[in-house]
Amino acid sequence: FFSATMPPEITRLTQQFLKDPTRIEVARPATTADTITQHITRLPTSDPKAKRTALRALVERGEVQNGIVFCNRKSEVDIVAKSLQVHGFDAAPIHGDLDQSLRMKTLADFRSGALKLLVASDVAARGLDIPAVSHVFNYDVPHHADDYVHRIGRTGRAGRLGEAFMIVTPADDKSLDKVLKLIKKEPVELPLDGIDFASIKDRPRDDSRSSRGRGRGERSERGGRSRRSVEDAPVEVETQVETTPTPASEAEAAPQRRRSRKKAEAKTTPAAQKTPQKTNQAESRQPASLAGNPFGDDVPAFLRRPVVLAG
């Protein structure tokens, strides 16, 4: 049973499937290779733009034949790769959300030397067999200390020399302590002189969303005012909409006003006011003997039969 690492999960598997195995270790767990020179660059700010500026400075400063840039989040992988491309660097992203064919093509380009910088999540830290990687850049300090060992293990392989850089911000103190405690080494401090990181600030990511939100708010307010203006507008009487010729005299105008008033009353009369008229008509059709009966419209059928008087 062979394994590049022996975490507790793998140890439990060996105990389950193997009987009294002899354990042979090539090196102590979580040991970094002596062929790798490790560097730390500390920044006074955690601003993403300052980190991207530091990354570009480190790539330009070193003699990078090819390198892997590691990020903690897949969304950050895309952002960093795009930033490098915009500034003229030959870079491409690789992470688990990309299509398998695209990931295979990106890896093939990196192996062949057609791609210089590979921006990756931790999915690329394990299982990649690319022997000639000159540099590894930890854009983010890994949350798990073991990941740091696997990340920088992509360089300095098979007796080759390699260099590893890690960008550290004030927010990475706890993660950095875990890494240093695990590797039991003190990486070389590499300051980036000549760059005023305190003045570099990225635009807030919610600026565009907030401006769009304000736009929606303004539109909604305008829409609200327009709706209120429609609701508050006086409702014109239908008779005012009707166009009637202006009468030549008051005598001609009086009959027209009466006709218009009757039309308006007929249109605006509720149905409840018309119902009693139908009831009265129904009562008028009833026999005279049932007039004034206390049953109203619901007269029993036996009372509706005509009364035959014996003569």
C-alpha positions as a Python dict, from the first residue, in 0.01 Angstrom:
ca = {
    (1, 'F'): (0, 0, 0),
    (2, 'F'): (157, 324, -117),
    (3, 'S'): (49, 683, -45),
    (4, 'A'): (218, 1019, -95),
    (5, 'T'): (72, 1129, 238),
    (6, 'M'): (-55, 942, 539),
    (7, 'P'): (-330, 1146, 705),
    (8, 'P'): (-553, 983, 969),
    (9, 'E'): (-815, 886, 709),
    (10, 'I'): (-561, 689, 505),
    (11, 'T'): (-418, 535, 821),
    (12, 'R'): (-763, 400, 909),
    (13, 'L'): (-786, 242, 564),
    (14, 'T'): (-455, 64, 610),
    (15, 'Q'): (-570, -73, 944),
    (16, 'Q'): (-892, -196, 785),
    (17, 'F'): (-746, -373, 479),
    (18, 'L'): (-389, -462, 582),
    (19, 'K'): (-271, -705, 850),
    (20, 'D'): (33, -606, 1054),
    (21, 'P'): (194, -398, 779),
    (22, 'T'): (550, -271, 802),
    (23, 'R'): (553, 108, 773),
    (24, 'I'): (833, 267, 572),
    (25, 'E'): (853, 646, 544),
    (26, 'V'): (1077, 833, 305),
    (27, 'A'): (1059, 1154, 511),
    (28, 'R'): (886, 1296, 814),
    (29, 'P'): (521, 1393, 746),
    (30, 'A'): (469, 1755, 642),
    (31, 'T'): (834, 1800, 557),
    (32, 'T'): (920, 2051, 286),
    (33, 'A'): (1200, 1968, 47),
    (34, 'D'): (1541, 2123, 108),
    (35, 'T'): (1558, 2211, -262),
    (36, 'I'): (1284, 2473, -214),
    (37, 'T'): (1370, 2825, -100),
    (38, 'Q'): (1073, 2967, 87),
    (39, 'H'): (992, 3339, 102),
    (40, 'I'): (734, 3549, 284),
    (41, 'T'): (618, 3892, 168),
    (42, 'R'): (421, 4082, 431),
    (43, 'L'): (172, 4351, 333),
    (44, 'P'): (36, 4622, 563),
    (45, 'T'): (-313, 4584, 418),
    (46, 'S'): (-552, 4303, 325),
    (47, 'D'): (-687, 4487, 21),
    (48, 'P'): (-718, 4252, -282),
    (49, 'K'): (-575, 4510, -521),
    (50, 'A'): (-263, 4544, -306),
    (51, 'K'): (-224, 4165, -306),
    (52, 'R'): (-253, 4150, -686),
    (53, 'T'): (5, 4430, -714),
    (54, 'A'): (243, 4237, -486),
    (55, 'L'): (193, 3919, -690),
    (56, 'R'): (285, 4094, -1015),
    (57, 'A'): (591, 4247, -849),
    (58, 'L'): (708, 3903, -729),
    (59, 'V'): (660, 3749, -1073),
    (60, 'E'): (852, 4033, -1240),
    (61, 'R'): (1131, 4023, -981),
    (62, 'G'): (1207, 3652, -1007),
    (63, 'E'): (1339, 3461, -1304),
    (64, 'V'): (1016, 3271, -1353),
    (65, 'Q'): (1029, 3006, -1620),
    (66, 'N'): (686, 2883, -1522),
    (67, 'G'): (489, 2902, -1201),
    (68, 'I'): (170, 2807, -1021),
    (69, 'V'): (-32, 3070, -831),
    (70, 'F'): (-250, 2919, -557),
    (71, 'C'): (-570, 3081, -427),
    (72, 'N'): (-806, 2960, -155),
    (73, 'R'): (-1130, 3021, -346),
    (74, 'K'): (-1230, 2931, -700),
    (75, 'S'): (-1385, 3273, -751),
    (76, 'E'): (-1051, 3432, -656),
    (77, 'V'): (-874, 3210, -909),
    (78, 'D'): (-1073, 3365, -1193),
    (79, 'I'): (-1016, 3720, -1064),
    (80, 'V'): (-638, 3678, -1024),
    (81, 'A'): (-599, 3507, -1362),
    (82, 'K'): (-791, 3784, -1535),
    (83, 'S'): (-585, 4051, -1354),
    (84, 'L'): (-262, 3891, -1471),
    (85, 'Q'): (-391, 3868, -1826),
    (86, 'V'): (-494, 4234, -1826),
    (87, 'H'): (-141, 4333, -1716),
    (88, 'G'): (21, 4136, -1996),
    (89, 'F'): (108, 3811, -1819),
    (90, 'D'): (56, 3472, -1982),
    (91, 'A'): (-183, 3317, -1729),
    (92, 'A'): (-486, 3090, -1723),
    (93, 'P'): (-715, 2961, -1445),
    (94, 'I'): (-781, 2602, -1343),
    (95, 'H'): (-1031, 2484, -1081),
    (96, 'G'): (-1306, 2230, -1029),
    (97, 'D'): (-1587, 2439, -1181),
    (98, 'L'): (-1424, 2450, -1524),
    (99, 'D'): (-1508, 2197, -1791),
    (100, 'Q'): (-1292, 1885, -1790),
    (101, 'S'): (-1176, 1937, -2148),
    (102, 'L'): (-1070, 2294, -2070),
    (103, 'R'): (-879, 2181, -1760),
    (104, 'M'): (-696, 1914, -1959),
    (105, 'K'): (-605, 2163, -2232),
    (106, 'T'): (-478, 2417, -1977),
    (107, 'L'): (-262, 2153, -1808),
    (108, 'A'): (-128, 2034, -2142),
    (109, 'D'): (-31, 2391, -2235),
    (110, 'F'): (140, 2436, -1898),
    (111, 'R'): (336, 2112, -1930),
    (112, 'S'): (448, 2193, -2282),
    (113, 'G'): (559, 2545, -2189),
    (114, 'A'): (293, 2717, -2399),
    (115, 'L'): (146, 2862, -2075),
    (116, 'K'): (372, 3038, -1825),
    (117, 'L'): (147, 3093, -1520),
    (118, 'L'): (-119, 2857, -1393),
    (119, 'V'): (-362, 3012, -1142),
    (120, 'A'): (-514, 2727, -945),
    (121, 'S'): (-717, 2627, -645),
    (122, 'D'): (-602, 2344, -417),
    (123, 'V'): (-742, 2092, -665),
    (124, 'A'): (-413, 2141, -851),
    (125, 'A'): (-197, 2106, -541),
    (126, 'R'): (-234, 1728, -528),
    (127, 'G'): (-184, 1471, -798),
    (128, 'L'): (-18, 1694, -1061),
    (129, 'D'): (295, 1543, -1211),
    (130, 'I'): (472, 1845, -1359),
    (131, 'P'): (838, 1797, -1268),
    (132, 'A'): (981, 2125, -1403),
    (133, 'V'): (798, 2402, -1213),
    (134, 'S'): (1037, 2679, -1118),
    (135, 'H'): (815, 2890, -889),
    (136, 'V'): (509, 2857, -664),
    (137, 'F'): (319, 3165, -544),
    (138, 'N'): (78, 3146, -252),
    (139, 'Y'): (-152, 3436, -330),
    (140, 'D'): (-354, 3330, -23),
    (141, 'V'): (-218, 3169, 290),
    (142, 'P'): (-390, 2827, 298),
    (143, 'H'): (-648, 2767, 567),
    (144, 'H'): (-504, 2420, 632),
    (145, 'A'): (-134, 2401, 699),
    (146, 'D'): (-101, 2068, 515),
    (147, 'D'): (-208, 2240, 194),
    (148, 'Y'): (97, 2465, 213),
    (149, 'V'): (328, 2163, 201),
    (150, 'H'): (144, 2018, -98),
    (151, 'R'): (137, 2353, -279),
    (152, 'I'): (507, 2428, -262),
    (153, 'G'): (580, 2061, -333),
    (154, 'R'): (493, 2132, -697),
    (155, 'T'): (840, 2287, -733),
    (156, 'G'): (1188, 2161, -638),
    (157, 'R'): (1103, 1809, -756),
    (158, 'A'): (1344, 1535, -861),
    (159, 'G'): (1650, 1720, -733),
    (160, 'R'): (1567, 2048, -909),
    (161, 'L'): (1580, 2382, -730),
    (162, 'G'): (1260, 2575, -674),
    (163, 'E'): (1133, 2889, -508),
    (164, 'A'): (810, 2945, -314),
    (165, 'F'): (658, 3280, -221),
    (166, 'M'): (370, 3350, 16),
    (167, 'I'): (185, 3681, 41),
    (168, 'V'): (83, 3748, 401),
    (169, 'T'): (-166, 4014, 515),
    (170, 'P'): (-273, 4117, 867),
    (171, 'A'): (-576, 3889, 831),
    (172, 'D'): (-354, 3580, 782),
    (173, 'D'): (-182, 3573, 1122),
    (174, 'K'): (-359, 3261, 1252),
    (175, 'S'): (-316, 3063, 930),
    (176, 'L'): (48, 3165, 907),
    (177, 'D'): (116, 3048, 1265),
    (178, 'K'): (-24, 2705, 1177),
    (179, 'V'): (197, 2680, 870),
    (180, 'L'): (515, 2780, 1054),
    (181, 'K'): (435, 2543, 1337),
    (182, 'L'): (394, 2257, 1091),
    (183, 'I'): (700, 2307, 871),
    (184, 'K'): (927, 2404, 1163),
    (185, 'K'): (1110, 2648, 939),
    (186, 'E'): (1130, 3024, 916),
    (187, 'P'): (1088, 3140, 555),
    (188, 'V'): (1302, 3426, 426),
    (189, 'E'): (1142, 3770, 459),
    (190, 'L'): (1122, 3939, 121),
    (191, 'P'): (999, 4301, 139),
    (192, 'L'): (879, 4480, -174),
    (193, 'D'): (1043, 4818, -144),
    (194, 'G'): (928, 5107, -357),
    (195, 'I'): (557, 5017, -351),
    (196, 'D'): (322, 5218, -129),
    (197, 'F'): (70, 4944, -50),
    (198, 'A'): (-115, 5165, 198),
    (199, 'S'): (-227, 5392, -84),
    (200, 'I'): (-346, 5105, -303),
    (201, 'K'): (-712, 5039, -249),
    (202, 'D'): (-944, 4830, -452),
    (203, 'R'): (-1283, 4965, -542),
    (204, 'P'): (-1556, 4821, -320),
    (205, 'R'): (-1713, 4528, -499),
    (206, 'D'): (-2063, 4646, -418),
    (207, 'D'): (-2016, 4991, -580),
    (208, 'S'): (-2173, 4882, -905),
    (209, 'R'): (-2446, 4692, -726),
    (210, 'S'): (-2518, 4987, -498),
    (211, 'S'): (-2531, 5226, -794),
    (212, 'R'): (-2762, 4987, -972),
    (213, 'G'): (-2968, 4966, -655),
    (214, 'R'): (-2985, 5343, -635),
    (215, 'G'): (-3094, 5349, -997),
    (216, 'R'): (-3372, 5106, -923),
    (217, 'G'): (-3472, 5309, -620),
    (218, 'E'): (-3489, 5626, -824),
    (219, 'R'): (-3689, 5456, -1092),
    (220, 'S'): (-3922, 5308, -836),
    (221, 'E'): (-3971, 5648, -680),
    (222, 'R'): (-4046, 5798, -1015),
    (223, 'G'): (-4274, 5509, -1089),
    (224, 'G'): (-4443, 5560, -752),
    (225, 'R'): (-4501, 5926, -822),
    (226, 'S'): (-4645, 5850, -1162),
    (227, 'R'): (-4879, 5591, -1014),
    (228, 'R'): (-4985, 5829, -741),
    (229, 'S'): (-5044, 6102, -996),
    (230, 'V'): (-5270, 5868, -1191),
    (231, 'E'): (-5457, 5760, -879),
    (232, 'D'): (-5492, 6114, -746),
    (233, 'A'): (-5610, 6260, -1073),
    (234, 'P'): (-5981, 6363, -1067),
    (235, 'V'): (-6209, 6117, -1235),
    (236, 'E'): (-6406, 6286, -1509),
    (237, 'V'): (-6776, 6216, -1538),
    (238, 'E'): (-6868, 6032, -1851),
    (239, 'T'): (-7112, 6302, -1948),
    (240, 'Q'): (-6822, 6543, -1967),
    (241, 'V'): (-6652, 6321, -2218),
    (242, 'E'): (-6950, 6326, -2446),
    (243, 'T'): (-6928, 6609, -2688),
    (244, 'T'): (-7253, 6795, -2737),
    (245, 'P'): (-7297, 7090, -2967),
    (246, 'T'): (-7314, 7425, -2791),
    (247, 'P'): (-7681, 7536, -2801),
    (248, 'A'): (-7765, 7865, -2956),
    (249, 'S'): (-7988, 7968, -2667),
    (250, 'E'): (-8076, 7871, -2310),
    (251, 'A'): (-8409, 7729, -2425),
    (252, 'E'): (-8232, 7480, -2650),
    (253, 'A'): (-7976, 7395, -2380),
    (254, 'A'): (-8230, 7295, -2110),
    (255, 'P'): (-8365, 6981, -2288),
    (256, 'Q'): (-8010, 6870, -2369),
    (257, 'R'): (-7907, 6906, -2005),
    (258, 'R'): (-8207, 6699, -1892),
    (259, 'R'): (-8128, 6423, -2140),
    (260, 'S'): (-7761, 6418, -2034),
    (261, 'R'): (-7861, 6405, -1668),
    (262, 'K'): (-8097, 6111, -1731),
    (263, 'K'): (-7824, 5924, -1917),
    (264, 'A'): (-7581, 5980, -1632),
    (265, 'E'): (-7835, 5867, -1374),
    (266, 'A'): (-7913, 5555, -1577),
    (267, 'K'): (-7544, 5466, -1602),
    (268, 'T'): (-7459, 5534, -1238),
    (269, 'T'): (-7768, 5375, -1080),
    (270, 'P'): (-7659, 5074, -871),
    (271, 'A'): (-7804, 4734, -939),
    (272, 'A'): (-7943, 4725, -586),
    (273, 'Q'): (-8173, 5017, -670),
    (274, 'K'): (-8309, 4838, -978),
    (275, 'T'): (-8392, 4518, -791),
    (276, 'P'): (-8695, 4655, -606),
    (277, 'Q'): (-8849, 4754, -939),
    (278, 'K'): (-8839, 4394, -1056),
    (279, 'T'): (-8990, 4286, -726),
    (280, 'N'): (-9273, 4530, -763),
    (281, 'Q'): (-9339, 4406, -1117),
    (282, 'A'): (-9347, 4049, -987),
    (283, 'E'): (-9590, 4147, -717),
    (284, 'S'): (-9812, 4319, -969),
    (285, 'R'): (-9834, 3994, -1165),
    (286, 'Q'): (-9952, 3803, -857),
    (287, 'P'): (-10326, 3735, -801),
    (288, 'A'): (-10517, 4000, -616),
    (289, 'S'): (-10583, 3754, -337),
    (290, 'L'): (-10207, 3738, -265),
    (291, 'A'): (-10150, 4108, -261),
    (292, 'G'): (-10003, 4220, 68),
    (293, 'N'): (-9916, 3864, 175),
    (294, 'P'): (-9645, 3835, 440),
    (295, 'F'): (-9440, 3583, 237),
    (296, 'G'): (-9308, 3832, -17),
    (297, 'D'): (-9171, 3656, -325),
    (298, 'D'): (-9143, 3318, -149),
    (299, 'V'): (-9510, 3226, -162),
    (300, 'P'): (-9580, 2856, -100),
    (301, 'A'): (-9714, 2666, -400),
    (302, 'F'): (-10037, 2557, -229),
    (303, 'L'): (-10131, 2920, -174),
    (304, 'R'): (-10089, 2994, -542),
    (305, 'R'): (-10371, 2753, -642),
    (306, 'P'): (-10693, 2935, -742),
    (307, 'V'): (-10972, 2926, -484),
    (308, 'V'): (-11289, 2753, -607),
    (309, 'L'): (-11598, 2871, -428),
    (310, 'A'): (-11892, 2633, -404),
    (311, 'G'): (-12199, 2785, -561),
}
